[in-house]
Amino acid sequence: MTSPPAQQDYVFDPVWEKETERLRTNEAIWDPGTLERLAALGVGPGWNCLEIGAGSGSVASWLAARVGPAGRVLATDLQTERLGALAALPHVDVVRHDLRAEELPHAAFDLVHSRMVLQHLPDRAAAVARMVRALRPGGVLFLEDTDSSTLFRSFLPEDFLQDVRAAGYGLMRESGHDPRGGHVDLQLVLAAGLDATAEGRAVMVRGGSEQARHYMLWLEFMRPRIVAAGLLDDTRIDAALAEMADPAHHWLSQVLISTVGRKAGGAEPPR
Ligand SMILES: C[S@@+](CC[C@H](N)C(=O)[O-])C[C@H]1O[C@@H](n2cnc3c(N)ncnc32)[C@H](O)[C@@H]1O
């Protein structure tokens, strides 16, 4: 795993001054459900886990605590600067790795997990094939990506923030993001020959909360692109940010689709 080139088609900017906060507030939305599912899969002492596109590292940290000193965690990302504290743990490796282009260790892991990464990649079948090769027989592939169609649906008028969603997600799509990425995951995992199931979850977000802050940061990041494309003007974006900051408002997140597949053969991971 050598130093990859910077990813040109990843919509977000890894060195944007608010990117760490954007990633942490995303964790605030999705971690409870992800960690609950990882616990239900039986992840425990002695497991060898791979967290791909680890972001600011909350899931990899949880895995490290869960597998304990008898287990191992490999956390990868294009940008590993946010994972420094994890790298200090003796049973954790942090590696800069480009899932689009670089191979992973073969038949090595009891668990491969990746959240909100695949939906940004151009050749997702190749990425899934790489992940499946990384699993040992009997190992578990756990992918989480979204269907964005529910975002901002609420009790408020039906068009609440829908212009913002259409503008932002339209531009993200042009940069390679798939608004139905979670559905694609299931198809790819089945096509790779794994025994797979999937389910979706959405979170009700309250305006002004840490979770709402994630969507505000998303809009702040997208703002110059949306305005430059002539999709919305600054006045409308300011009004949308005020709506997101209002604790009287509640709205649905995207649906996060969790796909779990098990590679044939081998023993169950340690319990
Ligand atoms: C939306 S963030 C999700 C972060 C984390 N998985 C989470 O859910 O909290 C996407 C992450 O994928 C990483 N990423 C994007 N393209 C990648 C690639 N080709 N290989 C590895 N990581 C990538 C980004 O640097 C970023 O940390």
The ligand as an SDF file (V2000), in Angstrom:
LIG
                    3D

 27 29  0  0  0  0  0  0  0  0999 V2000
  -18.2600   10.6720    4.0520 C   0  0  0  0  0  0  0  0  0  0  0  0
  -16.7040   10.2880    4.7560 S   0  0  0  0  0  0  0  0  0  0  0  0
  -17.1430    8.9270    5.8290 C   0  0  0  0  0  0  0  0  0  0  0  0
  -16.1170    8.7100    6.9210 C   0  0  0  0  0  0  0  0  0  0  0  0
  -16.4060    7.5100    7.8420 C   0  0  0  0  0  0  0  0  0  0  0  0
  -16.4410    6.2650    7.0960 N   0  0  0  0  0  0  0  0  0  0  0  0
  -17.7050    7.6860    8.5870 C   0  0  0  0  0  0  0  0  0  0  0  0
  -18.7490    7.1680    8.1290 O   0  0  0  0  0  0  0  0  0  0  0  0
  -17.7000    8.3390    9.6470 O   0  0  0  0  0  0  0  0  0  0  0  0
  -15.8590    9.4350    3.4430 C   0  0  0  0  0  0  0  0  0  0  0  0
  -14.4350    9.0440    3.8120 C   0  0  0  0  0  0  0  0  0  0  0  0
  -13.9360    8.2120    2.7430 O   0  0  0  0  0  0  0  0  0  0  0  0
  -12.6180    8.6130    2.4510 C   0  0  0  0  0  0  0  0  0  0  0  0
  -12.3660    8.2390    1.0520 N   0  0  0  0  0  0  0  0  0  0  0  0
  -12.8630    8.8200   -0.0600 C   0  0  0  0  0  0  0  0  0  0  0  0
  -12.4050    8.1860   -1.1610 N   0  0  0  0  0  0  0  0  0  0  0  0
  -11.5980    7.1810   -0.7160 C   0  0  0  0  0  0  0  0  0  0  0  0
  -10.8070    6.1880   -1.3720 C   0  0  0  0  0  0  0  0  0  0  0  0
  -10.7420    6.1360   -2.7100 N   0  0  0  0  0  0  0  0  0  0  0  0
  -10.0990    5.3090   -0.6210 N   0  0  0  0  0  0  0  0  0  0  0  0
  -10.1630    5.3920    0.7310 C   0  0  0  0  0  0  0  0  0  0  0  0
  -10.8680    6.3190    1.4170 N   0  0  0  0  0  0  0  0  0  0  0  0
  -11.5780    7.2040    0.6900 C   0  0  0  0  0  0  0  0  0  0  0  0
  -12.6020   10.1200    2.7000 C   0  0  0  0  0  0  0  0  0  0  0  0
  -11.2980   10.6080    2.8980 O   0  0  0  0  0  0  0  0  0  0  0  0
  -13.4790   10.2180    3.9420 C   0  0  0  0  0  0  0  0  0  0  0  0
  -12.7360   10.0770    5.1280 O   0  0  0  0  0  0  0  0  0  0  0  0
  1  2  1  0
  2  3  1  0
  2 10  1  0
  3  4  1  0
  4  5  1  0
  5  6  1  0
  5  7  1  0
  7  8  2  0
  7  9  1  0
 10 11  1  0
 11 12  1  0
 11 26  1  0
 12 13  1  0
 13 14  1  0
 13 24  1  0
 14 15  1  0
 14 23  1  0
 15 16  2  0
 16 17  1  0
 17 18  1  0
 17 23  2  0
 18 19  1  0
 18 20  2  0
 20 21  1  0
 21 22  2  0
 22 23  1  0
 24 25  1  0
 24 26  1  0
 26 27  1  0
M  CHG  2   2   1   9  -1
M  END
$$$$
